[in-house]
Amino acid sequence: MIGALDSRIPHGPLTEKWSRHKDNSRLISPNNRRKFEIIVIGSGLAGGSAAATLGELGYQVKCFCYQDSARRAHSIAAQGGINAAKNYQNDGDSVYRLFYDTIKGGDFRSREANVYRLAEVSVNIIDQCVAQGVPFAREYSGYLANRSFGGAQVSRTFYARGQTGQQLLLGCYQALCRQISAGSVQMFPQTEMLDLVTVDGNAKGIITRNLVTGKIDKYAADAVVLATGGYGNVFYLSTNARGCNVTATYRAYKKGALFANPCFTQIHPTCIPQSGDYQSKLTLMSESLRNDGRVWVPKRREDCQKQPNEIPEQDRDYYLERKYPSYGNLAPRDIASRAAKEVCDEGRGVGPGGRGVYLDFADAIKRLGVETIRERYGNLFEIYHKITGEDAYEVPMRIYPAVHYTMGGLWVDYNLMSNLPGLFVIGEANFSDHGANRLGASALMQGLADGYFVLPYALPNYLAGQIGKRPSTDHPEFKKAETDVRAKIDNLLKINGKRSLDSIHRELGTLLWNKCGMSRNAAGLREALRKIPELREEFWKNVRVPGDGEDFNQALERAGRVADFLEFAELMCIDALERDESCGGHFREEHQTPDGEALRDDDKFAAVFAWEFQGNGQIAPPKLHREPLHFETVHLTQRSYK
Amino acid sequence: MNFKLKVWRQKNRQSRGKLVNYDAADISPNASVLEMLDIVNEHLLLRGEEPIAFDSDCREGICGTCSLTVNGEAHGPDHPGAACELYMRKFQDGETILVEPFRAKSFPIIKDLVVDRSALDRIVQAGGFISARAGSAPEANSILVPKHEADIAMEAAACIGCGACAAACPNASAMLFTSAKVSHLAHLPQGNPERVDRVVKMVQAMDAEGFGNCTNTYECEAVCPAEISASFIAKLNREYARAVVRRKLEE
């Protein structure tokens, strides 16, 4: 049983909490550090930076990733940039402003103290990355360049062409490589964590499967750090990499870690639409295109099959300009996404499957000339051409919203430690910093803040009481967890049914997208909660997983992940149903202002919803723990875009 | 569209592989070559046959995981771009398509089209980094980098680490990969203190992994999805010569 949630936020004024906390945290002396073994799962910006930094400090680190190299974690795909309150532009930025923008952008559903600390350490991240040789964009003077991003009125975003995530990841991958060659970090690529081992309530190890040989192994440690990213692939189609999954965090949840705000998912408005059932993933197109592109669909359904240039001006519905005259095509992400869904639901969508809207540059080309547009967006037009075969200089682009980030994750306290002592959760895998909606260029900031500058202080505070408590892998808890893992693999291989994994995963994704996607309502969520257990039953009766467990078996890898998604999906819908308000990316149709804006209910729902596992299905619904959010510094307001 | 596929199947590292024929029927021209393989695998699975193993992750050309040789070219005929960005509309309807793994002595085959590229990680571990401890970094704008130099560093740093360069090279040389990392760090003032050691150690590691030498065939540059210029190999040679001379002088 879990008692009242203690977020362990330090006392004192907001601006002094982190420095006071550092002063009061316990330490591990340098010659004692090598006695501690730390497991880090994941090698993206959060896990890679954590493993490298803990190795530098002298801990014995084991870092695991499912990819064939630590450098391939999905942080690599982030394009836009990383925020930091450097105020190099002298345009009024400050730590407080970055903090406030992030709290407001998250629709007042995150913790003040965590977000303030994030804004504080943001400046150190840029220093660290530059020292490592990250080739950020520069001015002719040699100083660092900035650009601006959504949700902010200052230019605080640092970038490396359209490859910021890649360059930051290579920075921390290289730092990791240095520790690997120094012997302080042992790297385990192509190795998946399949269970967490707890001893006397403390996280003390993991069970893994080597994806090449199929070998199941047990590893004991003094603490376990999960940096396994988000769960966007529960929707099947998302901008996530194919391998991204919820397995590590979900299996920790089944071992007692609380899962917080699982229904908070972010849907990005400008992605290349799905072109057929065969499609395996979606690709993001930078939001900046909406500066010059006009979004429209035909007014009449029967025009949807026509070529766009055959549809005269008076038969086009520039719906964002019509509905949101003051923001027009630059309406915020959640509004733009929902509006696109609405017109497509009305049968006015364009392209294959009727799931797309036009993003038209004809007016901008007429006004500015094709060369200016090429200069501004040339590389994006090329990506679009490569994927669709269409020339957006001649015909309008087609875009549609897609899942790309998840704000929910395992519950952690101010020390980034879950309710299970010794289990730390960092980066997208935790829930702590983005509330109900994440601002652009803030995911990279959070991953690196956690790994380089928060965990190195938070971890010793726990370890100081744990000297000599690392169990042996002969402990019965390890044996039990290993037996469970083997049984699960055997069960998957035994089903030998008639359906492919993809067909079931796609069905789950479609159901969630329709019932727990851009907008949700009680009836739809209840319907999803009826259907998910049926689909789970279908999976366990009728899926086909070929081959055996003692081999490189990609179908088996994916089967385990889909099985977890089929359970996790239910938790998402339960959370979405329980949160009977709209906030950020969580839009409950029952709760909107007369203009269709998200309507929060701060009296009832200014709280984190953290769920405790009680067993699967209707028989044992998860237990809700509420952590009230206290706002001592900011004033809660209705976000308005009018 | 319909295609005839010849796909390399190999059970594991030790066994002998062979080309096996498959039909890919009713494929959308907008599907990528990886999505075509997904569809073929779906059919194989339902027929009770073992699906074709192949690597992929981000499927948008940045993670460097996919590693197919298509019709004899690393990443296939639509350069620049990774195999995940190769769309079927680039082929003729009815065409026979040859799908093989990346082939290089230092990339042993794990299964079918999946190869082990950990040799590339070991080259970076040998010295492809700047030793900057978290917490010790100076204020970012105290290190000025002329824009021109920063741009060249960025061009080299864009390498996605896929290994196509070695797979395309007749000598299976990893010089383009190694030169990209050496050049990225050598063009930045932060990289200076370790410059001599870095290039020597990385070149030694490259040789120890069994990669061949560069004989200027430029196949690497032709297939590189990140458009890394072969001129960085010249930069690598200069850096190496400079390091060797400097070490001699110091003796």
Boltz contact constraints between the chains, C-beta under 6 A:
constraints:
  - contact:
      token1: [A, 53]
      token2: [B, 134]
      max_distance: 6.0
  - contact:
      token1: [A, 56]
      token2: [B, 133]
      max_distance: 6.0
  - contact:
      token1: [A, 69]
      token2: [B, 121]
      max_distance: 6.0
  - contact:
      token1: [A, 71]
      token2: [B, 161]
      max_distance: 6.0
  - contact:
      token1: [A, 72]
      token2: [B, 63]
      max_distance: 6.0
  - contact:
      token1: [A, 72]
      token2: [B, 65]
      max_distance: 6.0
  - contact:
      token1: [A, 76]
      token2: [B, 62]
      max_distance: 6.0
  - contact:
      token1: [A, 76]
      token2: [B, 63]
      max_distance: 6.0
  - contact:
      token1: [A, 77]
      token2: [B, 58]
      max_distance: 6.0
  - contact:
      token1: [A, 77]
      token2: [B, 62]
      max_distance: 6.0
  - contact:
      token1: [A, 126]
      token2: [B, 140]
      max_distance: 6.0
  - contact:
      token1: [A, 127]
      token2: [B, 137]
      max_distance: 6.0
  - contact:
      token1: [A, 127]
      token2: [B, 140]
      max_distance: 6.0
  - contact:
      token1: [A, 128]
      token2: [B, 134]
      max_distance: 6.0
  - contact:
      token1: [A, 128]
      token2: [B, 137]
      max_distance: 6.0
  - contact:
      token1: [A, 130]
      token2: [B, 140]
      max_distance: 6.0
  - contact:
      token1: [A, 130]
      token2: [B, 143]
      max_distance: 6.0
  - contact:
      token1: [A, 131]
      token2: [B, 132]
      max_distance: 6.0
  - contact:
      token1: [A, 131]
      token2: [B, 137]
      max_distance: 6.0
  - contact:
      token1: [A, 131]
      token2: [B, 190]
      max_distance: 6.0
  - contact:
      token1: [A, 132]
      token2: [B, 130]
      max_distance: 6.0
  - contact:
      token1: [A, 132]
      token2: [B, 132]
      max_distance: 6.0
  - contact:
      token1: [A, 133]
      token2: [B, 130]
      max_distance: 6.0
  - contact:
      token1: [A, 133]
      token2: [B, 185]
      max_distance: 6.0
  - contact:
      token1: [A, 133]
      token2: [B, 188]
      max_distance: 6.0
  - contact:
      token1: [A, 133]
      token2: [B, 190]
      max_distance: 6.0
  - contact:
      token1: [A, 133]
      token2: [B, 191]
      max_distance: 6.0
  - contact:
      token1: [A, 135]
      token2: [B, 150]
      max_distance: 6.0
  - contact:
      token1: [A, 135]
      token2: [B, 153]
      max_distance: 6.0
  - contact:
      token1: [A, 135]
      token2: [B, 154]
      max_distance: 6.0
  - contact:
      token1: [A, 135]
      token2: [B, 157]
      max_distance: 6.0
  - contact:
      token1: [A, 138]
      token2: [B, 145]
      max_distance: 6.0
  - contact:
      token1: [A, 138]
      token2: [B, 147]
      max_distance: 6.0
  - contact:
      token1: [A, 138]
      token2: [B, 150]
      max_distance: 6.0
  - contact:
      token1: [A, 140]
      token2: [B, 147]
      max_distance: 6.0
  - contact:
      token1: [A, 142]
      token2: [B, 144]
      max_distance: 6.0
  - contact:
      token1: [A, 142]
      token2: [B, 145]
      max_distance: 6.0
  - contact:
      token1: [A, 142]
      token2: [B, 146]
      max_distance: 6.0
  - contact:
      token1: [A, 143]
      token2: [B, 141]
      max_distance: 6.0
  - contact:
      token1: [A, 144]
      token2: [B, 141]
      max_distance: 6.0
  - contact:
      token1: [A, 166]
      token2: [B, 62]
      max_distance: 6.0
  - contact:
      token1: [A, 174]
      token2: [B, 129]
      max_distance: 6.0
  - contact:
      token1: [A, 177]
      token2: [B, 124]
      max_distance: 6.0
  - contact:
      token1: [A, 177]
      token2: [B, 125]
      max_distance: 6.0
  - contact:
      token1: [A, 177]
      token2: [B, 129]
      max_distance: 6.0
  - contact:
      token1: [A, 178]
      token2: [B, 129]
      max_distance: 6.0
  - contact:
      token1: [A, 180]
      token2: [B, 125]
      max_distance: 6.0
  - contact:
      token1: [A, 181]
      token2: [B, 125]
      max_distance: 6.0
  - contact:
      token1: [A, 212]
      token2: [B, 110]
      max_distance: 6.0
  - contact:
      token1: [A, 241]
      token2: [B, 57]
      max_distance: 6.0
  - contact:
      token1: [A, 241]
      token2: [B, 58]
      max_distance: 6.0
  - contact:
      token1: [A, 242]
      token2: [B, 57]
      max_distance: 6.0
  - contact:
      token1: [A, 243]
      token2: [B, 57]
      max_distance: 6.0
  - contact:
      token1: [A, 275]
      token2: [B, 30]
      max_distance: 6.0
  - contact:
      token1: [A, 276]
      token2: [B, 28]
      max_distance: 6.0
  - contact:
      token1: [A, 278]
      token2: [B, 31]
      max_distance: 6.0
  - contact:
      token1: [A, 278]
      token2: [B, 35]
      max_distance: 6.0
  - contact:
      token1: [A, 278]
      token2: [B, 39]
      max_distance: 6.0
  - contact:
      token1: [A, 280]
      token2: [B, 35]
      max_distance: 6.0
  - contact:
      token1: [A, 280]
      token2: [B, 38]
      max_distance: 6.0
  - contact:
      token1: [A, 281]
      token2: [B, 59]
      max_distance: 6.0
  - contact:
      token1: [A, 283]
      token2: [B, 60]
      max_distance: 6.0
  - contact:
      token1: [A, 386]
      token2: [B, 85]
      max_distance: 6.0
  - contact:
      token1: [A, 389]
      token2: [B, 89]
      max_distance: 6.0
  - contact:
      token1: [A, 452]
      token2: [B, 134]
      max_distance: 6.0
  - contact:
      token1: [A, 500]
      token2: [B, 42]
      max_distance: 6.0
  - contact:
      token1: [A, 500]
      token2: [B, 45]
      max_distance: 6.0
  - contact:
      token1: [A, 544]
      token2: [B, 45]
      max_distance: 6.0
  - contact:
      token1: [A, 546]
      token2: [B, 50]
      max_distance: 6.0
  - contact:
      token1: [A, 552]
      token2: [B, 110]
      max_distance: 6.0
  - contact:
      token1: [A, 552]
      token2: [B, 111]
      max_distance: 6.0
  - contact:
      token1: [A, 554]
      token2: [B, 53]
      max_distance: 6.0
